[in-house]
Amino acid sequence: MTELTGKQKRYLRSLGHHLEPALMIGANGVVEGPIAELDRSLAVHELVKVRVGQGCGQERKDVAAALATATDSSVAQIVGRTVLFYRPAKKRKIQLP
């Protein structure tokens, strides 16, 4: 996935503001199950919010980077323990500026 520009990230943050976290990363961290679920969610929705739980032993930035790499997506935002991921679908719903 190519790096998002600042303008694109701002646009995605505005779209993702009202989203609820679709996935929770727990004590097991980044394992096959959450990766597969995020991959499926990104294929359908393009923009997915993920919550990194308190019990996760990894740093949130490390979790975000690992998930982005595993799903070929981009991190649009990290706020607190919430990460917003973006990956364009074959039939794009979101048109980036």
N, C-alpha and C positions, 0 to 999 in steps of 0.2 A: 504494500500500500504506500502511496506517495504521501509525503508530509503535507498536512493541511496548512493553509495560510492563516494569518491572524483573522482576516475577515471571514473566512470559512468557519473557523472555530467559533467566532462570535455568533454567527448565524446558527450553527448547530446547538450552541448553548441555549440560545433563545428558544429553539424548538424542543430541546430536552428538558427545559425548566419544569414543565408540568408533568413529566413522566414519573411514574413510580418505579423503583428498582425491580427489574424483572428477574434478578438472580442474586443470590447471596453466597459469598465465598466464606466458608467456615474454617474450622480448625484444621481441616485437611489441606487447605491452601489450594494452589492451582494443580488440579488433578484432571484426569480424563473426563469425568462426568460434567463438571462446570464448563469445561472447554467445549464439549459437544453441545451443551445447552445454549451457550452463548453463540456458537456458530449457527445453530438453528434459528435462534432469535434474530440474529443479524441478517440472515437470508430472507426473513419475512419482513422485518421492521426497519432495517438499515441503521436505526439509531436506538441504542439500548443502554439503559442505566443499570449499573451493577454496584451492590453494596459489599464492602469488605468488612466482615464481622470483627468484633473485638478479639475473638478467640484465634483469629488467623495469626500465625507466628511470623508472617512475612510483612515487610513494609508495603504500604499501599502502592507506592510508585513501582516497586518490583513486581507486585501482583499485576498492576496495569500493563507494564511492559511485557510480562510473560503472556498474559491473555491476548494482547494486541498481536504479538508475534505468532502465537498459536492459531489465531483466527484470521490472520492477514487483515487486520482492521487498524484503525487509527484512534488514538485517545484524543477526544475533543476537549475533555475537562476532567480535572481531579479537584473535588471540593470535599474536605474532610475525609470521610471514609467512602465516598461515593465517586464512581468513575463513569464517565459517559464515553461509549464506544460508537464509532461510525464505520460502516463498510457499505459502499454502494452495491445495490442489487443489479441483476441483469436488466430488469425493468425498473428503472429508477423512479422512486416516489419523491425523493428530495433532490431538488436542483440547486447545487451549490453556486454561490455568487462568484 
